[in-house]
């Protein structure tokens, strides 16, 4: 029988990443409330914010399980689960 129990790191990784993705989706939906005022970021805050959200999406997708593994630089690192 396989052990399918997740470690505290795995649970926290999944929950944090899911929360970030959910918040990002909410921001993208809210952004639709701003009318377009041009084709370039210099003309339109909606485009500027959309570009920033794209960068944030890239960062969120880059979060890895290893980011939740304490190391020599994380003396104050505490998991929400133990």
N, C-alpha and C positions, 0 to 999 in steps of 0.2 A: 504494500500500500504506500502510495506516494505521500510525502509530507507537503501539503499545499498551504501550510500556515505561513503568512507573510511576516517578515521581520518588522520591527518598529520603523526602521529606516525605509523599507518598501512602502509601508502604509503612509508614512508622512510624505514621502516623495510623491506618491500618487495623489494624495489629497492636496498638497500644495500646488502641484502642476495643474490639477483639475480646477482649483480655485482661481489660479491666474488665468487659465483659458476661459473660464466663465466670466471673470471680470473684463477681460479683453473683448469678449463677444458683446457684453453689455455696452462697453464704450463704443464699439463699432456701430451698434444699433442707435445709440444716442447721437453719434456723429451724423447719421442720416437726417437729423432734425435741422442741421445747418445747411442753408442753400449754397449751391455752387456759385462762385462769383468770378470765375475765370478758369483757365486751363493750367495755370502754373502756381506753385506754392507762394510765389511773391504776390499773387493776386487773390489768393483764396485760403483762408484759415482751414477750411474743411480739408483741402488737399494737404496742407502742412501737417495737420493732426493725423490724417490718414497715413501719411508717410512715416510719422513717428510711431504709430501703432503697428505698422509693418515691421519696423525695427524691433519693437517690443515683442512681437510675435516670434521673431527669429530668436530673441534671447530666451523666451519662455520655452521654446522647442529645444533649446540647448541645455536645459536643466537635466542633469543626470542623477541617477541613484547615488553615485559617488559623492555628489554635493551634500548628501545627508549622512556621510560617514565621517565621524570625528577624526581629526588628524592633529599633528603637532601645532597647527596654527589656530586651533579651535578650542581653547581652554574653556570658554564660556558656552560652548555649543551644548544645547540640551534638546533632546527629542521630546515631542509632545506625548509620545507613547513610550512606555517602558514595560 
